[in-house]
Amino acid sequence: MEPFSAIIVGGSAGFFGAALAHVLTTLADRLGAQAWLRGPYGPQFFPIALYTSVFYAALGAATGRRAATALLGLLGPLIGIAGLMTALTRYPGWGMPRGLPGTPQWQLAVAAIYVGTIWGTITALGATSSRTSRWRGALAAVIGSFLAYGVLALLLKAFPAYGKSPWNPVSLIPSPVNLLDGILSGVGLCLALSLDELLSRKPS
């Protein structure tokens, strides 16, 4: 995929992936998804697992241009977030019954699961979508996603009013921030893989 095509395809996949993820998560929330798979301990997690899985399925379809990478993007967050949190919220030793504030170990565990799953999915998508080598694709995906996050942070810092529209689980209209995050994430991921492929073609 050429760089210009990567920008168009990645941006479109990120935009529509974020929009679809929002709509499906909102509908699931109306059906009581906050309690799905959740045990007696720990925070709700299914809505964010659903959102993330749908979003990365769209990015996986864009990066690999085949069903296998879309499925990888879908299953990564479902297994990593929903699977692990289902087990963790059934274990009482961490000390977070419903209605009580989270203990430090809960906060650390949840952060580790979310961050590890998201970046693990990004790395896996890069490795399986690469047209060069797995390690280069994984590295390119991480760099591209990290730069996309940096651009988003700079834009929100430059235009703070834009960031005051958080996700609303009641409305079917996606948050502008989520859509912008989706576009930048898609562009960063696809463009990084495209540039890695382009550089590999150049004679050494």
Secondary structure as UniProt FT lines:
FT   HELIX           3..30
FT   TURN            31..32
FT   HELIX           33..35
FT   TURN            36..37
FT   HELIX           46..64
FT   HELIX           67..77
FT   HELIX           78..83
FT   HELIX           84..88
FT   TURN            89..90
FT   HELIX           92..94
FT   TURN            98..99
FT   HELIX           104..129
FT   HELIX           134..158
FT   HELIX           160..163
FT   TURN            169..170
FT   HELIX           176..201
//
